[in-house]
Amino acid sequence: MLAGEAHYNPLGMVHGGLACTLLDTVLGCAAHSTLEVGIGYTSIDLAVKYLRPITLNKGELRAEGSVVKSGPRVIFTEGRLSTASGELLATATSTLLIFPRQPGARTT
């Protein structure tokens, strides 16, 4: 994604919530990719480490997530947020709980 001035915080850099949201999304997608149709999941925890400030001159941001370990009830994931040239900006880990059915799914 390309961050814009609307994403800036009062300190003159992209708000950490944007990085957190991007990382949370790719971590969830990584977990989702291991599940069968109709199986749901939710985050138990999310830990983000901010390594460098994100400003508009960083250009395009790239978030990647992967599964570290998948089990029958819990999935562990990790992710990286980088510039298009590979400069690492933030990292994250997450633990996700697996549900037998997606919330709101009918059981009949």
Residue pairs with C-beta under 8 A, 6 or more apart in sequence:
1 22
1 60
1 61
2 59
2 60
2 61
3 14
3 18
3 54
3 56
3 58
3 61
4 56
5 56
7 14
7 15
7 18
8 14
8 15
9 15
9 16
12 55
13 53
13 54
13 55
14 53
14 54
14 55
14 56
16 48
16 50
18 54
19 48
19 50
19 54
19 81
19 89
19 90
20 46
20 48
20 92
22 61
22 63
22 81
23 46
23 48
23 63
23 65
23 79
23 81
23 90
23 91
23 92
24 43
24 46
24 92
24 94
25 63
25 65
26 63
26 64
26 65
26 79
27 43
27 46
27 65
27 77
27 78
27 79
27 92
27 93
27 94
27 96
28 41
28 43
28 65
28 94
28 96
29 65
30 65
30 66
30 67
30 77
30 79
31 41
31 67
31 70
31 75
31 77
31 94
31 96
32 41
33 67
34 67
34 70
34 75
35 41
35 98
38 101
38 102
38 105
39 98
39 99
39 100
39 101
39 102
40 98
40 99
40 101
40 102
40 103
40 105
41 75
41 96
41 97
41 98
41 99
42 96
42 97
42 99
43 94
43 95
43 96
43 97
44 74
44 94
44 95
44 96
44 97
45 94
45 95
46 92
46 93
46 94
47 92
47 93
47 94
48 90
48 91
48 92
49 90
49 91
49 92
50 89
50 90
51 88
51 89
51 90
51 91
52 87
52 88
52 89
52 90
54 61
54 89
54 90
58 83
58 87
58 89
59 83
59 84
59 85
60 83
60 84
61 81
61 82
61 83
61 84
61 89
62 81
62 82
62 83
62 84
63 79
63 80
63 81
63 82
64 79
64 80
64 82
65 77
65 78
65 79
66 77
66 78
66 79
67 75
67 76
67 77
68 76
68 77
68 78
68 93
69 75
69 76
70 76
72 98
73 97
73 98
74 95
74 96
74 97
74 98
75 95
75 96
75 98
76 93
76 94
76 95
76 96
77 93
77 94
77 95
77 96
78 91
78 92
78 93
78 94
79 91
79 92
79 93
79 94
80 88
80 90
80 91
80 92
81 88
81 89
81 90
81 91
81 92
82 88
82 89
83 89
101 107
